[in-house]
């Protein structure tokens, strides 16, 4: 591709001579003038040209100005910066804030009424245990504890707990005695309320 190898080597016999490298210019007479679009501006007046004086116009400028002002559109007042301190609502709580606060207060009152109603319902479902019944339960639990204590002492006299049955029997008695003691402590309070909605454990 391209010229053959060695063809671009400079020829010593073909050298550039003086004046052969200058560009050829177009004569000034052949150069066209710039053509601008549109009319030309009027020429500047010469020194000996004097302006024309004494021209008088028949136009009545007073009447013309009056007619022009009458027919002209009214000017709009320039916008003034509003002074926020002079507004009627300055310093007052907006209506939407008052409305939202009232809605929140109504919801709070509704929730509070529901809670009071639920508490009253729970109070109606509870009954104060009579004193005689409380004393009877305490006496019955003490008797039960004495029976469990005798059985526990019998199991303790066996000495070593060498069987699984003896060990399990002792642990069961200990758990029952602890439960009876906790029930007696609960019944020793001044006021005992009974939940009438709770399922009965008596068979």
Secondary structure, DSSP 8 states (H G I E B T S, - for coil): --S-TTTTS--TTS---TTTTS-----GGGS-----SS--------TT------------HHHHHHHHHHHS-----------GGGSTTTTS--HHHHHHHHHHHHHHHHHHHHHHHHHHHHHHHEEE--HHHHHHHHHHHHHHHHHHHHHHHHHHTT-S--SHHHHHHHHHHHHHHHHHHHHHHHHTSS--EEETTS-----
